[in-house]
Amino acid sequence: MIKSVLRIGGIAAGLLVAAIIVFALVFANRLYASLPQTSGTLELAGLDAPTDIVRDSYGVPHIFASNSHDAYFALGTAHAQDRMWQMEITRRAIRGRLAEILGPDALDTDIFFRTMGLASVAEETIGNLPADVQAALDAYSDGVNAVITAPGYVAPPEYQILMVAPEPWTPADTVTVFKAIALDLFGNAFQEPARSALEAALGAERTEEFIGRYPADAPRSLSMADLGLTDAPAPAAVESPPPAIGPEDPGRDGSNNWVLAASRTTTGAPILANDPHLGLRAPDIWYLARVTTPQGSTVGATLPGTPFVTLGRNDHIAWGFTNTGPDVGDLHPATQADVTGTRDEIIQVRFGDDVTITRRETATGPVLDPEHFDYALPDGADFFALQWMLDEPDDGTPGVGMAIADGRGWDDFVDAVRSFVAPQQSMVFAATDGDIGFYAPARIPVRDAAGAWVSTIPFDELPHTRNPGRGFIATANNMIVPDNYPHHLSSEWYGVSRIRRIYHGIEAQPRHDLDSLQALQVDTVSDMALRILPVLRTAEPLTTAGQDALALLQDWDADMAVDRPEPLIYSAWMVELQRRVYADELGTQFNRWYADRRVFMMDVLTGDLGHWCDNILTDDIETCHELLGASLDDAVANTVASQGRNIASWQWGDVHYARSDHTPFSSFPILKDWFTITTPVPGDGSTVNVAPFSFRQSGYAVTHAASYRSLYDLSDLDNSRFMITTGQSGNVLSRHYDDLAPLWGRGEYVQVRTDWTPETMPDGARRLRLQPASP
């Protein structure tokens, strides 16, 4: 009897295992079926004429269309094939609909975005768009939907794991992507309560010292002469408000761009460089593409969910953006009496009960409900109301990419960006005719003495220049205007170290080529380390390990290379030193503000702020020199525990790596190792090749870096160089999911040339012919 039971049990267990194996094989086969078709013929409804998508060996699509409608349609097709989940998660986030598929953990995010109200603004925007922009968004949406509604379509793995399906893409969804980028680059208003709390803890004088102003010796990108304002007008009457984040606030490590005139290049034509720094994601926020029609080619970085090349070049011009960081948002203390309207928002929550929130509006903007926004309120206020530019319908920004791509020279470029609203970008420009230029377009508020918004800066008075006499223009989120520029743009310029290195690199030689500018773009010498190493080297550590570490720094050139121990010694030292310098003063505010505060620390160690080294919690008077040795001893001891006692064998790249997180699976056990992309990287927060790490978290992981690198040679645009952080595909099963990550980490580039056709495509390319579906 027992043997029979065991036999039956064994058979049942075997059947269960077999069933699990069969299910796993079927599911795996289903997952692999989600990889897109990249060769042969694909019939799609909505296409006007046969169109080719030829993917090169890196998965970059080269689109060949006979008209603009089909070009936008085909780009929508390519995006849907390679990045559908990324598009899905972006539109759901902005619409406040993540909890529908992710459950209660996404509820706070949904409440935030429902409060911001950007989805309804996107819907309002659609009806106001120019006809040609509307047609482009319609064609693009048709291309996306032709893929996801095609017979036999299998959605990417994320949809299958979460057991959801993609909904049809709409033109309003495209507008939400533009809003997402604008919101990602906006944040000054949300920092204001933190600044107030810091000032309550430190007092006004010490807060100014800690936050810091923009250094007098740091470059300004434009001079009064560049602006055509040699006879300086009086500065604006409204005093600039104090900065909320400081000149180099960690987490906002920005972007770089520069353009050199023909007089400064070996090619006799301009060269333009651009590398926007954004939060790292898997897949990368950008998607490389070439779009060729009878009117010409456009090449560069596209945003999945949108139909235009955002950063790139056509056959005549090249352009690149960095974030300007203007003051375009305020939080106003308000009361119930200020509420002008309410609307209930129902948030569907998977695996939970639906949640209803009441969205309230004031005359300036949405109410930040204290139940969900934990800000200390001033006396008499019931809540803060937000005032910003993003909650206004914007019929200009969505079409700027199309207008720029059609341009042939400076005047076309200026006309194209005239309707740009947000987020303000420092745009550099170059043309094959030799022109270089700069414009920072946006809608920027002008405030009266009481801080009320009374108008906006006229477009012609926004910062701009053409062919400046010095032969180059460079920005790195630094102060782009001279001190006596007549309008208030920002008091939060947060690029100092990078712009210093960029100016030094450009001015170090009379003429540059692509190779020298590539070396500058991936430069990993720490400006901060160069400036404070003379002081650090005077330290007197007491332990043998500390002394050995200091000896290694004596001849170090401040290069934050992956294969050297010095960057790790230096970084660990700065983490500990900064804690000792200001933790006592900040008290309960320390965790919020603990970060690589570079300008402040340079002033502490080499300037007039040495008094911060005294520990206010003790009776003794501590000096910076005392802190140097003690902090180095502790830093080395902490690092020995994880990296071993052989300090000379430490390598920066063993602990300092870029981590591109996937939404949502980087937060899921087991799946996170599959979907997250990591690669060792050089640099730190003060290098041109920026790679900051968080002081508030253990380790040295990098989650914010150059999301895209490009170098455009206006003497031969096909020589231009490109790179993104991960790979072209968003499908984790594709070899193009992470194949570019090692190249990006090593500072390498690829080309996206336009000198071939589908009939002469290079080795390794795959051709997909799109055919209009039969009626």
Stockholm file with secondary structure:
# STOCKHOLM 1.0

chainA/1-775         MIKSVLRIGGIAAGLLVAAIIVFALVFANRLYASLPQTSGTLELAGLDAPTDIVRDSYGVPHIFASNSHDAYFALGTAHAQDRMWQMEITRRAIRGRLAEILGPDALDTDIFFRTMGLASVAEETIGNLPADVQAALDAYSDGVNAVITAPGYVAPPEYQILMVAPEPWTPADTVTVFKAIALDLFGNAFQEPARSALEAALGAERTEEFIGRYPADAPRSLSMADLGLTDAPAPAAVESPPPAIGPEDPGRDGSNNWVLAASRTTTGAPILANDPHLGLRAPDIWYLARVTTPQGSTVGATLPGTPFVTLGRNDHIAWGFTNTGPDVGDLHPATQADVTGTRDEIIQVRFGDDVTITRRETATGPVLDPEHFDYALPDGADFFALQWMLDEPDDGTPGVGMAIADGRGWDDFVDAVRSFVAPQQSMVFAATDGDIGFYAPARIPVRDAAGAWVSTIPFDELPHTRNPGRGFIATANNMIVPDNYPHHLSSEWYGVSRIRRIYHGIEAQPRHDLDSLQALQVDTVSDMALRILPVLRTAEPLTTAGQDALALLQDWDADMAVDRPEPLIYSAWMVELQRRVYADELGTQFNRWYADRRVFMMDVLTGDLGHWCDNILTDDIETCHELLGASLDDAVANTVASQGRNIASWQWGDVHYARSDHTPFSSFPILKDWFTITTPVPGDGSTVNVAPFSFRQSGYAVTHAASYRSLYDLSDLDNSRFMITTGQSGNVLSRHYDDLAPLWGRGEYVQVRTDWTPETMPDGARRLRLQPASP
#=GR chainA/1-775 SS CHHHHHHHHHHHHHHHHHHHHHHHHHHHHHHHTTSCCCSEEEEETTCSSCEEEEECTTCCEEEECSSHHHHHHHHHHHHHHHHHHHHHHHHHHHHTCSHHHHCGGGHHHHHHHHHHTHHHHHHHHHTTSCHHHHHHHHHHHHHHHHHHTSTTCCCCHHHHHHTCCCCCCCHHHHHHHHHHHHHHTCCHHHHHHHHHHHHHHHCHHHHHHHHCCCCTTSCCSCCTTTTTCSSCCCCCSSCCCCCSSCTTCTTCCCEEEEEECGGGBSSSSCEEEEEEEEECBSSCSCEEEEEEETTEEEEEEECTTSSSEEEEECSSEEEEEEECCCCCEEEEEECGGGEEEEEEEEECCTTSCCEEEEEEEESSSBEECTTTSCCCCCTTCSEEEEEESTTSCCSSGGGHHHHHHTCCSHHHHHHHHTTCCSSCEEEEEEETTSCEEEECCSCCEEECTTSCEEEECCGGGSSEEESCTTSEEEESSSCCSCTTCSSCCCSCCCCSHHHHHHHHHHHTSSCBCHHHHHHHHTCCBCHHHHHHHHHHTTCCCCSHHHHHHHHHHTTCCCBCCTTCSHHHHHHHHHHHHHHHHHHHHHGGGHHHHCSCCHHHHHHHHHSSCGGGGSCTTSSSCCCHHHHHHHHHHHHHHHHHHHHCSCGGGCCHHHHCEEEEBCTTGGGSTTHHHHHCEEEECCCCTTSSSCCCCCTTSSSCCBCEEESEEEEEETTCGGGCEEEESSCSCCCTTSTTSSTTHHHHHTTCCBCCCCSCCGGGCCTTCEEEEEEECCC
#=GC SS_cons         CHHHHHHHHHHHHHHHHHHHHHHHHHHHHHHHTTSCCCSEEEEETTCSSCEEEEECTTCCEEEECSSHHHHHHHHHHHHHHHHHHHHHHHHHHHHTCSHHHHCGGGHHHHHHHHHHTHHHHHHHHHTTSCHHHHHHHHHHHHHHHHHHTSTTCCCCHHHHHHTCCCCCCCHHHHHHHHHHHHHHTCCHHHHHHHHHHHHHHHCHHHHHHHHCCCCTTSCCSCCTTTTTCSSCCCCCSSCCCCCSSCTTCTTCCCEEEEEECGGGBSSSSCEEEEEEEEECBSSCSCEEEEEEETTEEEEEEECTTSSSEEEEECSSEEEEEEECCCCCEEEEEECGGGEEEEEEEEECCTTSCCEEEEEEEESSSBEECTTTSCCCCCTTCSEEEEEESTTSCCSSGGGHHHHHHTCCSHHHHHHHHTTCCSSCEEEEEEETTSCEEEECCSCCEEECTTSCEEEECCGGGSSEEESCTTSEEEESSSCCSCTTCSSCCCSCCCCSHHHHHHHHHHHTSSCBCHHHHHHHHTCCBCHHHHHHHHHHTTCCCCSHHHHHHHHHHTTCCCBCCTTCSHHHHHHHHHHHHHHHHHHHHHGGGHHHHCSCCHHHHHHHHHSSCGGGGSCTTSSSCCCHHHHHHHHHHHHHHHHHHHHCSCGGGCCHHHHCEEEEBCTTGGGSTTHHHHHCEEEECCCCTTSSSCCCCCTTSSSCCBCEEESEEEEEETTCGGGCEEEESSCSCCCTTSTTSSTTHHHHHTTCCBCCCCSCCGGGCCTTCEEEEEEECCC
//
